[in-house]
Amino acid sequence: MKDYDNSKLKVSIASVNEDASRGADTVLRDEELYGARIADAASEIILSGCRVFLLSGPSGSGKTTSSLKLGQELSSRGKAAQVISLDDFFKNVRDYPETPDGKKDYESIYALDVDLINERLYDLVTTGNAVIPQFDFIFQRRKRETKDVSIGRDGIVIIEGIHALNPLLYDSISRSQVFRIYAGLCVEYYDNDERVISTRDVRIARRMIRDHYFRGHSIEKTLEMWDNMLRGELRWIRVFRHQADLLLDTSLTYEVCVYGKMLAEVFSDESEGGAFRPLFAEIVGRFSALARMDESLPPDNSMLREFLGGLIL
């Protein structure tokens, strides 16, 4: 795997603004580049000869839609592929570990049923079949219903989630069966030599927009959780990224122009942000130098629809 720390791409805000003036043509170009990265990843998956593919990445990295797109690409090449989300292996919320301040620790790997994950992976590799639990996020508990997953004798399973690269989850199977993918953003935005928007800024913008418009969360709630998410990343996610076999870049250069417009619209409501409004203002300010692109421009099958809504695959 290439060195993630040295893979960041510097893009000038001036060039982004120039591209934004081309509207749909720029969107098409960036979407095709992302599609090519998915196709390249699928080729590496096939060449590896593995049956289990673990796709991890931090919050806001687009790993969920990227895993689905990988599954589609593999299926189009005649490979039976199933995607399983680690979210379905959450324990009931009462059984989550706690943070030092006594709150439920949603970021801990031990909020997941680690033993059951290992059992089901073993079932898939040895028999081609497994019964997967389903999780109810509204009530934060496991549903009574389960789902049957089958990959047959030669199929592929993609396991996606923030903890997917943690070795605790695949103790039950041979390492030779496993291929690990780390999804992360590689594009950062500069004004001359000064970094204005980091990959972390893009990820928090993605989260704020998704949470505000589609999960019923206030901007304040998202920003309140963000520091704990970052601590969780350092402890549970980033420590395994250098063990990945492949880095999947989930950046689309034009996306910041869409977020800049949407965040400014939300910020115009003076009640948004609450105690975190100064931080919200700081984030919105970082995007203020960008030209604005309408949120209707990304196509329905864009990975960005994971955050903008309306995803159709």
C-alpha positions as CSV (number, residue, x, y, z in Angstrom):
1,M,0.0,0.0,0.0
2,K,1.3,3.5,-0.7
3,D,2.0,5.7,2.3
4,Y,-1.3,7.3,3.3
5,D,0.5,10.2,5.1
6,N,2.2,11.2,1.8
7,S,-0.8,10.7,-0.5
8,K,-2.6,14.0,0.1
9,L,-3.2,16.0,-3.0
10,K,-3.0,19.8,-2.8
11,V,-5.7,21.5,-4.9
12,S,-5.9,25.3,-5.3
13,I,-9.1,27.0,-4.4
14,A,-8.7,29.2,-7.5
15,S,-8.7,26.1,-9.8
16,V,-11.8,24.7,-7.9
17,N,-13.6,27.9,-8.5
18,E,-12.7,27.9,-12.2
19,D,-13.9,24.3,-12.5
20,A,-17.2,25.2,-10.7
21,S,-18.0,27.6,-13.5
22,R,-18.2,24.6,-15.8
23,G,-21.0,23.1,-13.7
24,A,-22.2,19.7,-14.9
25,D,-19.0,19.1,-17.0
26,T,-16.9,19.3,-13.8
27,V,-19.3,17.0,-11.9
28,L,-19.1,14.4,-14.7
29,R,-15.3,14.5,-14.8
30,D,-14.9,14.0,-11.0
31,E,-17.5,11.3,-10.9
32,E,-15.8,9.4,-13.7
33,L,-12.5,9.7,-11.8
34,Y,-14.1,8.2,-8.7
35,G,-15.7,5.5,-10.8
36,A,-12.2,4.6,-12.2
37,R,-10.9,4.3,-8.7
38,I,-13.7,1.9,-7.8
39,A,-13.0,-0.1,-11.0
40,D,-9.2,-0.3,-10.2
41,A,-10.0,-1.5,-6.6
42,A,-12.3,-4.2,-8.0
43,S,-9.5,-5.4,-10.3
44,E,-7.1,-5.6,-7.3
45,I,-9.8,-7.5,-5.3
46,I,-10.2,-10.1,-8.1
47,L,-6.4,-10.5,-8.5
48,S,-5.9,-11.1,-4.8
49,G,-7.9,-14.3,-4.9
50,C,-9.3,-13.5,-1.4
51,R,-12.9,-14.1,-0.4
52,V,-13.2,-11.6,2.5
53,F,-12.7,-7.9,1.9
54,L,-12.7,-5.6,4.9
55,L,-13.4,-1.9,4.1
56,S,-12.8,0.6,6.9
57,G,-12.5,4.3,7.1
58,P,-13.3,7.2,9.5
59,S,-16.6,8.9,9.9
60,G,-17.7,10.7,6.8
61,S,-15.3,8.9,4.5
62,G,-18.0,7.4,2.2
63,K,-17.2,3.8,3.0
64,T,-20.8,2.6,3.0
65,T,-21.6,3.7,-0.6
66,S,-18.1,2.8,-1.8
67,S,-18.5,-0.7,-0.5
68,L,-21.9,-1.0,-2.3
69,K,-20.3,0.3,-5.5
70,L,-17.5,-2.1,-5.2
71,G,-20.1,-4.9,-4.9
72,Q,-21.8,-3.7,-8.0
73,E,-18.6,-3.5,-9.9
74,L,-17.7,-7.1,-8.9
75,S,-21.1,-8.4,-9.8
76,S,-20.9,-6.8,-13.2
77,R,-17.7,-8.9,-13.7
78,G,-19.4,-12.1,-12.9
79,K,-18.3,-12.3,-9.2
80,A,-21.0,-13.1,-6.6
81,A,-20.6,-10.3,-4.1
82,Q,-22.4,-9.5,-0.9
83,V,-21.9,-6.4,1.3
84,I,-22.4,-6.7,5.1
85,S,-22.4,-3.7,7.4
86,L,-20.8,-4.0,10.8
87,D,-23.5,-1.7,12.1
88,D,-25.8,-4.8,12.1
89,F,-23.6,-6.3,14.8
90,F,-24.0,-3.6,17.3
91,K,-25.0,-4.8,20.8
92,N,-28.1,-3.4,22.5
93,V,-27.2,0.0,23.7
94,R,-27.4,-0.9,27.4
95,D,-24.5,-3.3,26.8
96,Y,-22.1,-0.7,25.3
97,P,-18.9,0.2,27.2
98,E,-18.7,3.7,28.7
99,T,-16.4,6.7,28.2
100,P,-14.5,8.1,31.2
101,D,-17.3,10.6,31.7
102,G,-19.9,7.9,32.0
103,K,-21.5,8.2,28.5
104,K,-22.1,5.3,26.2
105,D,-19.0,4.8,24.0
106,Y,-20.4,4.4,20.5
107,E,-16.9,4.4,19.0
108,S,-15.6,1.4,20.9
109,I,-15.1,-1.9,19.1
110,Y,-16.7,-3.5,22.1
111,A,-20.0,-1.9,21.2
112,L,-20.0,-4.6,18.5
113,D,-20.6,-8.3,19.1
114,V,-17.0,-9.4,18.2
115,D,-17.6,-13.1,18.9
116,L,-20.7,-13.2,16.6
117,I,-18.8,-11.4,13.8
118,N,-16.1,-14.0,14.0
119,E,-18.6,-16.8,13.9
120,R,-20.5,-15.5,10.9
121,L,-17.3,-14.8,9.0
122,Y,-16.2,-18.4,9.6
123,D,-19.6,-19.6,8.4
124,L,-19.3,-17.6,5.2
125,V,-15.8,-18.8,4.4
126,T,-16.5,-22.5,5.2
127,T,-20.0,-22.9,4.0
128,G,-20.8,-19.9,1.8
129,N,-23.8,-19.0,4.0
130,A,-24.5,-17.1,7.2
131,V,-27.3,-15.7,9.2
132,I,-26.7,-12.0,9.9
133,P,-28.5,-9.9,12.6
134,Q,-30.2,-6.6,11.9
135,F,-30.0,-3.5,14.1
136,D,-32.7,-1.0,14.8
137,F,-31.1,2.4,15.1
138,I,-34.2,4.2,16.3
139,F,-34.5,2.0,19.4
140,Q,-30.7,1.2,19.4
141,R,-31.2,-2.6,19.8
142,R,-31.0,-5.7,17.8
143,K,-34.1,-6.6,15.8
144,R,-35.8,-10.0,16.1
145,E,-35.5,-10.4,12.3
146,T,-32.3,-11.7,10.7
147,K,-31.2,-12.0,7.1
148,D,-29.6,-14.8,5.2
149,V,-26.5,-14.1,3.2
150,S,-25.0,-16.5,0.6
151,I,-21.8,-16.1,-1.4
152,G,-21.7,-19.7,-2.6
153,R,-18.4,-21.6,-3.0
154,D,-16.6,-18.9,-5.0
155,G,-18.3,-15.6,-4.0
156,I,-16.9,-12.6,-2.2
157,V,-18.1,-10.8,0.9
158,I,-17.3,-7.1,1.7
159,I,-17.5,-6.2,5.3
160,E,-17.7,-2.4,5.8
161,G,-17.5,-0.4,9.0
162,I,-15.2,1.8,11.0
163,H,-13.7,-1.2,12.8
164,A,-13.4,-3.5,9.8
165,L,-9.6,-3.6,9.8
166,N,-9.3,-4.5,13.5
167,P,-7.8,-8.1,13.7
168,L,-10.1,-8.9,16.5
169,L,-12.9,-9.3,14.0
170,Y,-11.3,-11.9,11.8
171,D,-9.5,-14.2,14.2
172,S,-11.7,-17.1,13.1
173,I,-10.4,-17.2,9.5
174,S,-7.0,-17.5,7.7
175,R,-5.2,-14.2,7.0
176,S,-4.7,-15.5,3.5
177,Q,-8.5,-15.2,2.9
178,V,-8.5,-11.5,3.9
179,F,-7.9,-8.3,1.8
180,R,-8.0,-5.0,3.7
181,I,-9.1,-1.6,2.2
182,Y,-8.9,1.8,3.9
183,A,-11.3,4.4,2.5
184,G,-10.1,8.0,3.1
185,L,-10.1,11.4,1.5
186,C,-6.9,12.6,-0.2
187,V,-7.8,16.1,-1.5
188,E,-7.0,19.2,0.5
189,Y,-7.6,22.8,-0.6
190,Y,-5.0,25.5,-0.6
191,D,-4.8,29.3,-1.2
192,N,-1.2,29.7,-2.4
193,D,0.8,27.8,0.3
194,E,-1.8,28.0,3.0
195,R,-4.1,25.1,3.6
196,V,-7.7,26.3,4.0
197,I,-9.8,23.1,4.0
198,S,-8.4,19.8,5.3
199,T,-9.8,16.3,4.7
200,R,-11.1,16.5,8.3
201,D,-13.0,19.7,7.4
202,V,-14.6,17.9,4.4
203,R,-15.6,15.0,6.5
204,I,-17.3,17.2,9.2
205,A,-19.1,19.1,6.5
206,R,-20.4,15.8,5.1
207,R,-21.6,14.7,8.5
208,M,-23.2,18.0,9.4
209,I,-25.2,18.1,6.2
210,R,-26.3,14.4,6.4
211,D,-27.2,14.7,10.1
212,H,-29.1,18.0,9.7
213,Y,-31.1,17.2,6.6
214,F,-31.6,13.4,6.9
215,R,-31.1,12.2,10.5
216,G,-32.9,14.9,12.4
217,H,-29.8,16.0,14.3
218,S,-29.0,19.6,15.0
219,I,-25.6,21.0,14.0
220,E,-24.9,21.4,17.8
221,K,-25.4,17.7,18.3
222,T,-23.1,16.7,15.5
223,L,-20.4,19.1,16.6
224,E,-20.8,17.9,20.2
225,M,-20.1,14.3,19.2
226,W,-17.2,15.1,16.8
227,D,-14.4,15.3,19.4
228,N,-15.3,11.9,20.7
229,M,-15.4,10.5,17.2
230,L,-11.9,11.8,16.6
231,R,-10.7,10.2,19.8
232,G,-12.3,7.0,18.6
233,E,-10.6,7.3,15.2
234,L,-7.1,7.6,16.9
235,R,-7.7,4.6,19.1
236,W,-9.7,2.2,16.9
237,I,-9.3,3.2,13.2
238,R,-6.1,5.1,12.2
239,V,-3.9,2.6,14.1
240,F,-4.8,0.0,11.4
241,R,-4.7,2.0,8.2
242,H,-1.1,1.2,7.5
243,Q,-1.9,-2.5,7.5
244,A,-4.4,-2.0,4.6
245,D,-3.6,-3.6,1.3
246,L,-5.3,-0.8,-0.6
247,L,-6.1,2.9,-0.1
248,L,-9.3,4.0,-1.7
249,D,-9.6,7.7,-2.3
250,T,-13.2,8.9,-1.8
251,S,-12.6,12.6,-2.6
252,L,-14.6,14.4,-5.3
253,T,-12.9,17.7,-5.8
254,Y,-16.1,19.7,-6.6
255,E,-18.0,18.5,-3.5
256,V,-16.7,21.4,-1.3
257,C,-18.5,23.9,-3.5
258,V,-21.8,22.1,-2.8
259,Y,-21.1,22.0,0.9
260,G,-20.1,25.6,1.1
261,K,-23.5,26.6,-0.3
262,M,-25.5,24.3,1.9
263,L,-23.6,25.1,5.1
264,A,-24.1,28.8,4.5
265,E,-27.8,28.3,4.2
266,V,-28.0,26.4,7.4
267,F,-25.8,29.0,9.2
268,S,-28.2,31.8,8.2
269,D,-30.5,30.3,10.9
270,E,-29.1,32.0,14.0
271,S,-30.5,29.2,16.2
272,E,-28.2,26.6,14.6
273,G,-25.1,25.6,16.4
274,G,-26.1,26.4,19.9
275,A,-23.1,26.4,22.2
276,F,-21.0,25.3,19.2
277,R,-22.0,28.2,17.0
278,P,-18.5,29.8,17.1
279,L,-17.0,26.5,15.8
280,F,-19.8,26.3,13.2
281,A,-19.0,29.8,12.1
282,E,-15.3,28.9,11.8
283,I,-16.1,25.9,9.6
284,V,-18.5,27.8,7.4
285,G,-15.8,30.5,7.1
286,R,-13.3,28.0,5.7
287,F,-15.7,27.2,2.8
288,S,-16.6,30.9,2.1
289,A,-13.9,31.4,-0.5
290,L,-15.4,28.7,-2.7
291,A,-17.8,29.2,-5.7
292,R,-21.1,27.7,-4.9
293,M,-22.6,24.7,-6.8
294,D,-26.1,23.5,-6.4
295,E,-26.8,20.2,-4.5
296,S,-28.9,19.0,-7.4
297,L,-25.8,18.6,-9.6
298,P,-24.4,15.3,-8.2
299,P,-26.1,12.4,-10.0
300,D,-28.4,10.0,-8.1
301,N,-25.8,7.3,-8.0
302,S,-23.0,9.6,-6.7
303,M,-21.2,8.5,-3.6
304,L,-21.9,12.0,-2.3
305,R,-25.6,11.1,-2.2
306,E,-24.7,9.2,1.0
307,F,-24.6,12.6,2.6
308,L,-26.8,14.7,0.3
309,G,-29.7,12.2,0.2
310,G,-31.4,10.7,-2.8
311,L,-29.0,7.9,-3.4
312,I,-30.1,5.4,-6.1
313,L,-27.8,2.5,-6.9
